[in-house]
Amino acid sequence: MTKLVEDAIESVTSSDLSFCRFITANDTGETGAHQEGFYIPKSSYSIFFESPGERGSNKENFIKIKWQDDIETESRAIYYGQGTRNEYRLTRFGRGFPFLTEEYTGALLIITKITEGNYNGYILNEDEDIDSFLDNFGMSPVDTNSLIIKEAISQPPAIEDMMEDFLSKLPKEFPATKEIADSARDITNTTDSIKADEIVQEPDRILLDWLHTEFELFKKIESHYYEGQLTTPFKTVDEFIVMANSILNRRKSRAGKSLEHHLDAVFKADSLKFSHPGKTEGRKKPDFIFPGNEEYHTTTFNENKLIFLGSKTTCKDRWRQILNEANRTPVKHLFTLQQGISENQLQEMYDSKVVLVVPQPYISTFPVKYREKIMNLKNFMEFAKEKQDN
């Protein structure tokens, strides 16, 4: 873990209010919208304002931000409520501010409130740094674009009841990632009355709903298991470190695997044939092979009907890892929760025959030039279905 990540984690941990989101193509000007500064979602207004903005008028708050513990800016948080606008933005960074350029599309922006009018800002631009930060708080990219919630919060009554029922039946051992993912889907599907045909029709929305529910469930499970230990003094520093490492390692192992479990469930709802994990050359185990490992290893099987799908929560750098995971599929599909990648990185991906698959709501975070080339999850399932039906 780099010092920059450690500093960001420490700042969030010691702050009452913190916020994070991915920097999108709209922020850096790659959409041609030319909006000023960083967009801040309405749900996070409280990091800058005591009350939400009201339509018909603008309001602003002048603040100091120390970026990467180095650059200091006299900035402005502003609510635009006049005319057709209804949004919050963070603006005014001065000349030479380096983080609103194309290079930082897809980076993670973190803002922490230190005291009234004083903030820290961090920009994480490497997959390893982004994942290390999110893992520390048990988050995935789906849980960004909002205030960072460090403790479990109450859910709507129906969801809360099902979560409490799940907690009441837990064994002494912490549940496996798959069990948590399965339970999160069951809770969401039950409370929202989601049937298999709806999953097939709206996989992008429902997948994100499953991931949101799982994050909240996971936090409740952590509180359930560790509450007693956290309220009891540790006898030694080593004892504390052992427990802290156990919590962090469990958070790290959950994020990527839970995404695979939910994708698996979506594909099964559509009666697609696939192997998860895949098995290709040597000991390689790609995430998904369609229609399956047996067909992949049958040399007479038509290669045009084989599909490789990798799954990575973030992929600014890690997309290259999939290039050699399935030699019989020259085109690689990659599902990601990444929100925004620069034009240069996207061009490099497509030159390497990598096709991104992204939840529909996230496609707008990418440069306009490439949006038509990006598949949403439903598009990908229709693509796989057509190959199997034919």
MARFI-387826 format. One line per field, with one value per residue (C-alpha): residue in three letters; x, y, z. Coordinates in steps of 0.1 Angstrom, whole numbers, plus 5000, padded with zeros to 4 digits. Layout:
type ala | ...
east X | ...
north Y | ...
up Z | ...
% end
This chain:
type met | thr | lys | leu | val | glu | asp | ala | ile | glu | ser | val | thr | ser | ser | asp | leu | ser | phe | cys | arg | phe | ile | thr | ala | asn | asp | thr | gly | glu | thr | gly | ala | his | gln | glu | gly | phe | tyr | ile | pro | lys | ser | ser | tyr | ser | ile | phe | phe | glu | ser | pro | gly | glu | arg | gly | ser | asn | lys | glu | asn | phe | ile | lys | ile | lys | trp | gln | asp | asp | ile | glu | thr | glu | ser | arg | ala | ile | tyr | tyr | gly | gln | gly | thr | arg | asn | glu | tyr | arg | leu | thr | arg | phe | gly | arg | gly | phe | pro | phe | leu | thr | glu | glu | tyr | thr | gly | ala | leu | leu | ile | ile | thr | lys | ile | thr | glu | gly | asn | tyr | asn | gly | tyr | ile | leu | asn | glu | asp | glu | asp | ile | asp | ser | phe | leu | asp | asn | phe | gly | met | ser | pro | val | asp | thr | asn | ser | leu | ile | ile | lys | glu | ala | ile | ser | gln | pro | pro | ala | ile | glu | asp | met | met | glu | asp | phe | leu | ser | lys | leu | pro | lys | glu | phe | pro | ala | thr | lys | glu | ile | ala | asp | ser | ala | arg | asp | ile | thr | asn | thr | thr | asp | ser | ile | lys | ala | asp | glu | ile | val | gln | glu | pro | asp | arg | ile | leu | leu | asp | trp | leu | his | thr | glu | phe | glu | leu | phe | lys | lys | ile | glu | ser | his | tyr | tyr | glu | gly | gln | leu | thr | thr | pro | phe | lys | thr | val | asp | glu | phe | ile | val | met | ala | asn | ser | ile | leu | asn | arg | arg | lys | ser | arg | ala | gly | lys | ser | leu | glu | his | his | leu | asp | ala | val | phe | lys | ala | asp | ser | leu | lys | phe | ser | his | pro | gly | lys | thr | glu | gly | arg | lys | lys | pro | asp | phe | ile | phe | pro | gly | asn | glu | glu | tyr | his | thr | thr | thr | phe | asn | glu | asn | lys | leu | ile | phe | leu | gly | ser | lys | thr | thr | cys | lys | asp | arg | trp | arg | gln | ile | leu | asn | glu | ala | asn | arg | thr | pro | val | lys | his | leu | phe | thr | leu | gln | gln | gly | ile | ser | glu | asn | gln | leu | gln | glu | met | tyr | asp | ser | lys | val | val | leu | val | val | pro | gln | pro | tyr | ile | ser | thr | phe | pro | val | lys | tyr | arg | glu | lys | ile | met | asn | leu | lys | asn | phe | met | glu | phe | ala | lys | glu | lys | gln | asp | asn
east 5000 | 5015 | 5018 | 4993 | 4967 | 4976 | 4972 | 4938 | 4926 | 4938 | 4921 | 4888 | 4890 | 4896 | 4870 | 4833 | 4824 | 4841 | 4832 | 4845 | 4836 | 4853 | 4864 | 4845 | 4850 | 4825 | 4848 | 4879 | 4862 | 4863 | 4825 | 4826 | 4803 | 4829 | 4814 | 4835 | 4852 | 4842 | 4805 | 4792 | 4759 | 4730 | 4730 | 4764 | 4756 | 4762 | 4800 | 4799 | 4766 | 4744 | 4712 | 4704 | 4702 | 4668 | 4657 | 4657 | 4689 | 4726 | 4746 | 4783 | 4808 | 4845 | 4869 | 4905 | 4916 | 4950 | 4956 | 4978 | 4992 | 5010 | 4990 | 4966 | 4937 | 4912 | 4882 | 4845 | 4816 | 4786 | 4750 | 4736 | 4698 | 4690 | 4675 | 4677 | 4706 | 4702 | 4736 | 4765 | 4801 | 4835 | 4854 | 4882 | 4916 | 4939 | 4963 | 4984 | 4960 | 4969 | 4939 | 4913 | 4931 | 4923 | 4950 | 4929 | 4896 | 4887 | 4908 | 4892 | 4885 | 4884 | 4874 | 4875 | 4862 | 4888 | 4873 | 4848 | 4861 | 4892 | 4894 | 4918 | 4917 | 4933 | 4934 | 4941 | 4950 | 4963 | 4941 | 4962 | 4957 | 4920 | 4914 | 4935 | 4915 | 4881 | 4891 | 4900 | 4864 | 4848 | 4836 | 4834 | 4831 | 4793 | 4795 | 4813 | 4797 | 4785 | 4795 | 4817 | 4796 | 4819 | 4792 | 4762 | 4730 | 4694 | 4676 | 4639 | 4619 | 4614 | 4652 | 4661 | 4640 | 4655 | 4690 | 4684 | 4669 | 4701 | 4723 | 4703 | 4711 | 4748 | 4772 | 4803 | 4825 | 4823 | 4801 | 4818 | 4817 | 4793 | 4769 | 4768 | 4763 | 4735 | 4718 | 4720 | 4703 | 4676 | 4669 | 4668 | 4647 | 4622 | 4617 | 4615 | 4596 | 4622 | 4616 | 4639 | 4624 | 4629 | 4666 | 4670 | 4652 | 4670 | 4703 | 4723 | 4700 | 4694 | 4731 | 4739 | 4710 | 4724 | 4758 | 4744 | 4725 | 4755 | 4776 | 4751 | 4747 | 4784 | 4788 | 4760 | 4778 | 4810 | 4794 | 4777 | 4809 | 4834 | 4813 | 4823 | 4860 | 4860 | 4845 | 4870 | 4905 | 4933 | 4959 | 4987 | 4995 | 5000 | 4965 | 4951 | 4971 | 4959 | 4923 | 4928 | 4945 | 4918 | 4891 | 4911 | 4919 | 4882 | 4872 | 4898 | 4887 | 4850 | 4848 | 4861 | 4846 | 4811 | 4809 | 4816 | 4790 | 4763 | 4773 | 4770 | 4735 | 4725 | 4737 | 4719 | 4687 | 4690 | 4697 | 4731 | 4757 | 4790 | 4818 | 4828 | 4856 | 4869 | 4898 | 4920 | 4956 | 4978 | 4966 | 4948 | 4914 | 4896 | 4864 | 4839 | 4840 | 4809 | 4795 | 4819 | 4853 | 4844 | 4837 | 4868 | 4890 | 4872 | 4894 | 4866 | 4843 | 4838 | 4860 | 4835 | 4810 | 4835 | 4833 | 4857 | 4845 | 4868 | 4855 | 4874 | 4860 | 4885 | 4905 | 4925 | 4956 | 4946 | 4928 | 4960 | 4960 | 4932 | 4950 | 4966 | 4939 | 4922 | 4942 | 4912 | 4892 | 4911 | 4885 | 4883 | 4852 | 4858 | 4830 | 4840 | 4825 | 4850 | 4835 | 4853 | 4885 | 4905 | 4903 | 4939 | 4934 | 4902 | 4919 | 4947 | 4921 | 4903 | 4936 | 4942 | 4907 | 4893 | 4856 | 4843 | 4811 | 4798 | 4765 | 4743 | 4742 | 4780 | 4784 | 4777 | 4810 | 4831 | 4841 | 4813 | 4836 | 4837 | 4802 | 4788 | 4816 | 4809 | 4784 | 4761 | 4753 | 4721 | 4738 | 4765 | 4739 | 4720 | 4753 | 4761 | 4725 | 4726 | 4759 | 4745 | 4711 | 4728
north 5000 | 5034 | 5063 | 5082 | 5055 | 5053 | 5091 | 5090 | 5062 | 5079 | 5112 | 5094 | 5075 | 5106 | 5127 | 5129 | 5135 | 5120 | 5116 | 5097 | 5092 | 5084 | 5113 | 5110 | 5122 | 5150 | 5163 | 5163 | 5178 | 5146 | 5147 | 5182 | 5194 | 5219 | 5218 | 5235 | 5214 | 5182 | 5171 | 5163 | 5143 | 5158 | 5130 | 5143 | 5180 | 5178 | 5176 | 5213 | 5227 | 5226 | 5224 | 5214 | 5239 | 5252 | 5256 | 5292 | 5304 | 5295 | 5293 | 5288 | 5280 | 5290 | 5265 | 5255 | 5221 | 5205 | 5180 | 5149 | 5167 | 5190 | 5214 | 5238 | 5255 | 5282 | 5265 | 5269 | 5245 | 5257 | 5248 | 5258 | 5261 | 5288 | 5282 | 5246 | 5237 | 5217 | 5204 | 5208 | 5213 | 5218 | 5245 | 5270 | 5252 | 5278 | 5276 | 5245 | 5222 | 5188 | 5166 | 5178 | 5165 | 5135 | 5115 | 5114 | 5102 | 5071 | 5081 | 5081 | 5115 | 5116 | 5146 | 5147 | 5175 | 5183 | 5214 | 5239 | 5254 | 5231 | 5199 | 5173 | 5160 | 5129 | 5116 | 5079 | 5071 | 5035 | 5003 | 4990 | 5023 | 5025 | 4989 | 4992 | 5023 | 5007 | 4974 | 4991 | 5003 | 4971 | 4990 | 4983 | 5009 | 5006 | 5021 | 5053 | 5085 | 5092 | 5100 | 5072 | 5054 | 5037 | 5020 | 4999 | 5020 | 5011 | 4999 | 5000 | 4977 | 4948 | 4947 | 4953 | 4924 | 4900 | 4911 | 4906 | 4871 | 4862 | 4875 | 4855 | 4822 | 4828 | 4801 | 4809 | 4812 | 4843 | 4833 | 4827 | 4854 | 4833 | 4828 | 4866 | 4873 | 4846 | 4861 | 4897 | 4886 | 4867 | 4898 | 4921 | 4897 | 4891 | 4927 | 4940 | 4910 | 4904 | 4873 | 4855 | 4872 | 4906 | 4898 | 4889 | 4921 | 4945 | 4929 | 4961 | 4977 | 4946 | 4937 | 4971 | 4966 | 4933 | 4948 | 4977 | 4953 | 4931 | 4960 | 4969 | 4933 | 4928 | 4958 | 4944 | 4910 | 4927 | 4946 | 4913 | 4894 | 4920 | 4942 | 4922 | 4922 | 4959 | 4969 | 4947 | 4961 | 4942 | 4926 | 4932 | 4952 | 4919 | 4908 | 4940 | 4936 | 4900 | 4911 | 4942 | 4921 | 4895 | 4922 | 4938 | 4905 | 4895 | 4929 | 4924 | 4889 | 4899 | 4926 | 4908 | 4875 | 4889 | 4905 | 4871 | 4854 | 4880 | 4877 | 4839 | 4843 | 4867 | 4843 | 4814 | 4834 | 4837 | 4800 | 4807 | 4779 | 4789 | 4777 | 4796 | 4796 | 4788 | 4765 | 4772 | 4766 | 4753 | 4763 | 4795 | 4800 | 4829 | 4841 | 4829 | 4808 | 4805 | 4780 | 4761 | 4745 | 4713 | 4732 | 4753 | 4722 | 4705 | 4715 | 4709 | 4733 | 4765 | 4792 | 4819 | 4805 | 4808 | 4839 | 4849 | 4873 | 4886 | 4904 | 4932 | 4958 | 4984 | 4981 | 5013 | 4992 | 4956 | 4951 | 4938 | 4908 | 4892 | 4893 | 4858 | 4840 | 4823 | 4819 | 4806 | 4838 | 4867 | 4892 | 4895 | 4909 | 4925 | 4933 | 4961 | 4985 | 5011 | 5045 | 5064 | 5058 | 5082 | 5081 | 5071 | 5041 | 5031 | 5032 | 5010 | 4985 | 4984 | 4981 | 4950 | 4936 | 4942 | 4950 | 4966 | 4955 | 4981 | 4985 | 5008 | 5037 | 5039 | 5043 | 5080 | 5084 | 5074 | 5097 | 5102 | 5089 | 5054 | 5049 | 5031 | 5006 | 4997 | 4970 | 4970 | 4938 | 4931 | 4937 | 4911 | 4885 | 4890 | 4886 | 4853 | 4840 | 4846 | 4826 | 4798 | 4797 | 4796
up 5000 | 4990 | 5014 | 4993 | 5000 | 5036 | 5040 | 5023 | 5045 | 5076 | 5066 | 5059 | 5092 | 5113 | 5095 | 5103 | 5066 | 5036 | 5000 | 4970 | 4933 | 4900 | 4879 | 4846 | 4811 | 4818 | 4846 | 4824 | 4793 | 4771 | 4765 | 4751 | 4778 | 4792 | 4827 | 4854 | 4881 | 4897 | 4898 | 4933 | 4935 | 4954 | 4980 | 4992 | 4996 | 5034 | 5030 | 5018 | 5029 | 5060 | 5040 | 5004 | 4976 | 4965 | 4929 | 4917 | 4933 | 4935 | 4967 | 4973 | 5000 | 4998 | 5012 | 5014 | 5001 | 5005 | 4977 | 4981 | 5013 | 4989 | 4966 | 4984 | 4966 | 4975 | 4960 | 4958 | 4964 | 4945 | 4940 | 4906 | 4910 | 4884 | 4850 | 4839 | 4862 | 4894 | 4905 | 4928 | 4917 | 4932 | 4913 | 4913 | 4916 | 4901 | 4872 | 4868 | 4888 | 4874 | 4882 | 4857 | 4827 | 4804 | 4822 | 4854 | 4838 | 4858 | 4888 | 4923 | 4939 | 4977 | 4997 | 5035 | 5058 | 5084 | 5101 | 5090 | 5057 | 5056 | 5035 | 5023 | 4987 | 4972 | 4937 | 4932 | 4896 | 4897 | 4900 | 4929 | 4948 | 4941 | 4951 | 4983 | 4993 | 4986 | 5001 | 5034 | 5038 | 5023 | 4993 | 4956 | 4928 | 4930 | 4965 | 4953 | 4941 | 4976 | 5012 | 5027 | 5053 | 5077 | 5098 | 5090 | 5086 | 5090 | 5058 | 5049 | 5073 | 5049 | 5040 | 5077 | 5088 | 5063 | 5072 | 5109 | 5101 | 5082 | 5111 | 5136 | 5118 | 5113 | 5126 | 5146 | 5115 | 5093 | 5062 | 5029 | 5001 | 4980 | 5009 | 5015 | 4978 | 4976 | 5006 | 4992 | 4960 | 4979 | 5001 | 4970 | 4949 | 4978 | 4989 | 4953 | 4939 | 4912 | 4890 | 4866 | 4835 | 4851 | 4857 | 4820 | 4809 | 4833 | 4843 | 4845 | 4871 | 4891 | 4893 | 4908 | 4933 | 4943 | 4949 | 4969 | 4991 | 4996 | 5008 | 5034 | 5045 | 5047 | 5071 | 5093 | 5094 | 5104 | 5132 | 5143 | 5145 | 5157 | 5181 | 5212 | 5203 | 5195 | 5228 | 5247 | 5253 | 5234 | 5256 | 5231 | 5200 | 5181 | 5191 | 5177 | 5144 | 5139 | 5141 | 5119 | 5093 | 5094 | 5088 | 5060 | 5042 | 5043 | 5028 | 5000 | 4991 | 4989 | 4963 | 4932 | 4940 | 4948 | 4914 | 4898 | 4919 | 4908 | 4871 | 4874 | 4888 | 4859 | 4833 | 4849 | 4849 | 4812 | 4808 | 4791 | 4789 | 4805 | 4828 | 4858 | 4864 | 4829 | 4822 | 4791 | 4782 | 4809 | 4844 | 4833 | 4848 | 4832 | 4849 | 4823 | 4791 | 4769 | 4762 | 4784 | 4791 | 4772 | 4740 | 4745 | 4746 | 4717 | 4688 | 4662 | 4680 | 4660 | 4676 | 4664 | 4690 | 4719 | 4742 | 4769 | 4796 | 4823 | 4854 | 4872 | 4895 | 4881 | 4849 | 4842 | 4842 | 4849 | 4816 | 4801 | 4825 | 4804 | 4770 | 4773 | 4793 | 4763 | 4731 | 4711 | 4716 | 4699 | 4710 | 4748 | 4766 | 4800 | 4825 | 4849 | 4874 | 4864 | 4859 | 4832 | 4813 | 4791 | 4753 | 4750 | 4773 | 4755 | 4721 | 4735 | 4747 | 4714 | 4695 | 4716 | 4708 | 4742 | 4744 | 4776 | 4792 | 4817 | 4836 | 4815 | 4841 | 4839 | 4801 | 4803 | 4824 | 4793 | 4764 | 4739 | 4711 | 4726 | 4741 | 4711 | 4713 | 4749 | 4757 | 4786 | 4804 | 4785 | 4752 | 4761 | 4772 | 4739 | 4720 | 4739 | 4735 | 4697 | 4694 | 4714 | 4696 | 4663
% end
